[in-house]
C-alpha cells in the first residue's frame, strides 16, 4: 500500500489545471473520462479537450486499467516437449488517471490490499502485473458534487469524498481547485509539477467540507437507492437469512455475471494457456484460435508458441468453483448469491479487507437484469431483521446434496 499518514493541501487555479493536464498528456500517459456515444469511458487522451468534464461516472470501472482482460502473464515456446520461457515484456509506462471518482479510488485500494499481499501480511505473494501497473499509476480523483440516480457511496464510505486512500483528491471550489495529496505517489507527482501548485486560500478547506456536506444532503433527492449496511452486515454475518431468502434472490438472478464484471472491488479471474503468435490476437500460427476456456489445453502441450492469459471470471457463473475431483460446492444460483453478498457485506470480510466490499458506485443496479442490485438485496436483509422472526431456518440445500458436494451450509 502506498498511503502516507498526513494529507498535504495545495491549490490549482483553473488555468493551472488545464496546463497540468496538457503537460500530463504530453509527458506521461494520461487516462481520463471520454464521451463515446452515450457512454463515458476511461481512455488514453492526447489532448485535454477530449476529456468529458460533465459526467457522474462510467459504467465500466477504471479498474480495467489495472486488471485488463485478457491479460498475458507469460509467454513460452514448446519444442520437442521442452518449454522455454520468453523474456518479460516492457515495464508499464508512467501514467495518471484523471477524473476518477471516489468510489472507484476506494475500489482500487480494496484490490490493492488483496493483490499486494497485505491481506495476508505476505508481500512476497504480491501479484506482479497488478502491482507494476499500480506503482506506475497516480490517481487524480475529483470529488462528486452532483449525485447520480443510482449512487449509494454515502452508505458505504465510498464518497462523495474520501478521507484516505487517494493519491490526489481534487475539489472544485470558487476560483479553482483544492488539491489534497494523500500518498507517496501523489507527493512525487506534486514535486514534478510544483510550479503549478500554490498554497490554498485560508477558506478552501472549510468551503470543501461545506460542499461535501451539501452533496451528501442532495443524495436523498438524487437517488432512491440505499445500502442499509449495518443491518445487512448483521444479518449476513450471523447466518440469520434462511434458504427461502436466498432462493428468492437466486430466482431473480439471470446468472449473467454483469454485477461482478462492473463491480470496482471484484477481482476473480481464471487462467488458460492459449496457442498464439502474438499477445494481441492469441491466435496459433496458421490455424483457428483455440477457445480461451478455464483449464486451457489438456493432455500434452503441442510444439509452438503459447501464452498464459488471465481472464475475468466471477462467482455468479455456474462452474466457477468446480473442483478437479468433481466436487461442486455451490450447485444452485441461490448458493452463489449467498457467497457473493457474504463477501460484499459480512463483518468477517470487512475486518479482513479493512472495508466493505461495496463502495456504493451503483453499477450493479444498472446491469442487473433481475433488478436485484446490492441495494435491493441489502434492503431485504434489513427487512428480515426488522420484520417478524422466522420459527426455523431450513438448510440452503438437502443434506445429501451437501455431502455430495463436499461442503455444508455456507451461511
N, C-alpha and C positions, 0 to 999 in steps of 0.2 A: 504494500500500500504506500501511497505517496502523499500523505497529508502532513501538514505542519500544524503545530498547536495553535498559533495565532493567525489572525486574519489581518492582512495589510490593506489599507484603504488608499485608493488612488482615484483620479478623475480624468475623464476623456471628454473634451469638448466635441460637439457634433462634427466639425471639420476634422478633428484629430481621429475620431473613429473611422471616418472614411479614408483618411490617409493610412491608418493602421491596416485596414482591410486590403487596400491596394498593395501595400508592401508585403503583406502575408501572401497574397495571391502571386506576387512576383518572386518572392524569395523562398517560400515554402510551398507545401501543398495545402490549399485552403478548401475545406469542405463546408458547405452551407446549404440552407434550405432553398430549393429551386422549384418554381411552379412548373409542373409538367401536366398540361391539360387541366384536369380538375383536381389533381393531387399535388401535394408538396413532398419532395424527396430530397434527401441529403446527398448532394453530388459535388464532385470537384468543380470549382469555378475558377475562371481565369480573370474575370473582371467583376468587381463588386456590384456592378449594375445588374448582374444575373441573380443576385440574392433576393429572395422573397422576404420582405420585411413584415407584411401584414398576414400573419397566419397564427393558428393556435398550436397545431402540432402535425407531424407527418403520420400517416398510417403505418408505414414501415419504420421501425425504430432505428436510430443511428447505430445500434449495436451491430448492424450488418457490416460496419467498417472494422469491427474487431473480431467477429465470427462470420466471415463470408462463407457462402456455400454454393457449389462445392469448393472445398479448400484443399489444395495439395499439401500434404505433410512431408512426404519424402518420395523421391523417385529412385528406381533401381532398374538394372538390366540383368536379365537372366540369360546365360549362355551355357549350354550343356548341363543344365540343372544347378549351376552355381550363380548366386546373386551377388551383384556388385552395386554398392550404393553410389549414387551420383552426388556431386558436391551440392551443398545448400545454395539456395538462391540468394539474391541480394537482400540486404537488410532493408526494412521498410523506410521510406523517406520521411523525414520530419514533417509533421503536418499539424494543422489547427482545425478543429471543428467549431465553427461559429454558429450561434443561434440555437444551440441545443437547449431544450427545456429542462427544468429542474427534475421532473420525473424520470427523464432519460439519463441524466447525470447520476441520480440515485440508483438507477438500474445498472449502469456500468460499474459503479462502486460495488454493487452486490455481486456482479460477475467477477470483478477483480478479486474479491475476497476468496472466491472459490478457485479461480484459475491461478492465483498467485501462490496457493498452498497455505495461505494464512489461516484458512478454516481449520487445518489440521496441525498448524504450527510446524509445517514442513515445507520450507521454501525450496527444498530440493525436488519437490513434486510439482513445481510450477509448470504450467503449460507454456512452453517456449513461444509458439507462434502468437498466442494471445498477448503474452506479456511484452513481446517485442513491439507489437502494434501499440499497446497501451503506453509503454515508455516513450514511444516516438510521437505520441499524440497529446496535445494540450487542448482541453475543452474550455471554450468560452461560452458559458451559458447566459441566457437572457431571462430575467425574472418575468413571469407572466403577469400581465395586468388586465387581461380580458379572458375569463374562463370560457371554455367551450361547453357545448351541451352534454358531453359525456365525461367531463373532467371530474376526478374524485381525489386529487392529490391531497386536499386538506384532511382527508380521512386517514391517510397512510403516511404522513410525514414526508411526502414526495414533492411538496411545493406549496404555494407558488414560488417560494424562495427556500433555499437550503441554509442551514447553519454551519454545515461542514461537508467535506467530501467533494468539493469543487476545486477546479484549478483557478479559473477566473469566473466571477459571477457579476454580470452587468445589470444594473437597474436604470432604466430611462427616467431622468428627472428633468426638472425645468432647466433648460440651457445646456444639458449634457448628460453624461453617464457616470454613475458611481461604479467604480471597479473594486470588487473585493477579491483579493488574492489569497487563496487558501491552501496552496501546496507548493512543494519544491519545484514542480514543473511550471506552475504559474509564476513563481519568483524568477525563474530563468527567462521566461518569455518577457516579463516586465523589465528585466535588466537589458534585454536585447532591444527593446523599444522604449527605453526610458525617456528619450527626447520627446515622446508624445504624451507622456503621463504627467499629471500635475497633482498637487495636494488638493484634496476635496474641499469644497466650501464647508464652513462650520455647520451649516444646517443640513448637509447632504444625508448624513446617517439618520437623522430624525425624519427627514422627508421620505427616505426609503421605507422606514418602518411604517409610516402613515400610509404609504401607497400599498404596501403589502397587506396591511390591516384592511384597507378599503377593498382590495381584491378578494380577500377571504370573505368579506361581507357580501360581495357580489355573487359568490358561489351559490347561495341559496336561491337566487333568481335565475342564474345562468344554467344550472344543471340540476335535474331532479334526482340524479344518481348519487348514492351514498354507499360506503362500505362500513357498516357498524362493526368495526374491527374488534373492539373489546368483547362484545357479546359473541361474535363469530369465533374468536380465538378461544374463549372459554368453552364453547360447545364442541368444537372440533378437537381441542386438546385433550378433553376428558372422555372422549368417545361417547358423548351423550346424544348423538344423532343416529337414529335407528336405520334399519335396512330400507324401510319404506321411503325415508327422506332421500337416500342416495339413489334408489330406483327411480324416483320422480325426477331427480336431476339427470340421471343417465338416459331416461326415456326421451328427454328433450334434446339430448346431445346427438348431433349428426356424425360425430367421430371424424370430423374433417381436420382437426388439429389447428384450425385457424387461430384460436385463442393463444396457444403456446407459441406459434410461429411469429406472432406480432408482439408477444409479451417481452418487455425490456429486461426481465430477470430470468427468463428461461434459457438454459444452456444445454439441454440434452442433445446428443449427437450420436451418430454411428460412424463406422469406418469401413471402407471397402477398398480392395485393390483392383484397379482398372487398367486394362491394357491401353497404352496410348503413346503417340509420338510427341505430344505437346500438352502442356498443362491446360491450355485454353480449351482444347477440344476433347481431350481424354479419349481419342479415337485410336484404335490399333492401326498399325501400318498396313494400308491397303485392304481394310476389312471394315465391316459394320461395327459400331460401338457396342461394347458389352454393356448390359444393363448395370447401373450403379445401384445395387441392392445390398441390404445388410448381409454380411458374410463373404461377399466377393466371390472369388474363384474357389471351387472345391477340387480336391484331388491335387495332382502335381501341377505346378505352375509352368506353362509353356515358355519357351525361349522368347525373348523380346523385351521391350521396354514397358515398365509398369509404374503406375503412380498410385500411391496410397492416399486416398482422399477422405476428408472429414465431411460428413453430410448431416444436415439438420434433421433432427428426429424429435419426437415428443411423446409424452406418456399417455396422450389421449388416443393414440393409434393402436389398433389391435396388433398384437405381435411384438410390441416394443420390449416387453420383458420376457419373451420366450427364452427358455433356458436350453442349454446344449443337451441335457439329458431328457428333454421332452416335457419338463415341468413348465407350467404356465400359471403363475400365482395370481393373475388378475384376469379371470375369464370374462367378466362382464364389464360393460361400459360403466355401470354403477361403481364398481370397484376402482376403475381407473379415475373416475371423477373424485372419489374419496381421496385417492392418492394425490391428485393434483391440488385439491384445496387444503389438504393437510400440509403439504409443502408450502403453500402460499400463506396460510393464516395461523398455523399451530404455534403455540408458545415454544415447543421444542425447537422448531426451525428458526424462530425469531431469536432465541438465545444463541443458537449455533451460528447463525449468519449475522447477528447484530442488527437485524432489521426485518420487517415483514417482507414476504416475497411478492408483495403488490405495492407499486409506487403510485397507483391511482391515475394512470395515464388514460384509462377508459377505452383502450383499443379493443379489448375482448368484447365490450358491449357492441362495438361496430361490426365485428367479424362474426359473432355467434349467430348462426342460422336459427338456432333454437331459442334465441332470446334469453340465454342463461349466462350472461356475463357474471363476473365475480360479485357485482353489486346485488343481483337477484339472489344468488346463492347465499351470500352473507346475510342478506335481509331475511332469507328463510331460516338461517341459523338463529338469528335474533328472535324471530317469531317462535321458533321451537323452544327458546329459553323462556320467553315471557308468556307463552301460551300454556294450555293445560298440559300437565305432565303425562307421560305415557306409562302405562302399567308395566310394560315389558319391552325389551328390545330384541327383536329376532335377529339372528346372525345374518350377515350380508349374503351368505350362500349356504347351502346344506353342508353338514359336517363331512359327508362323503366326498363332495367336490373339493372341500378344503384339504382333505387328506390327500386326494389325488394330485392336487397342485403343489403339495409340499409346504403349505402355509396355512395359518389360521385366519381368523377375522382380523383385518388390518386396522380396524377402528380402535 
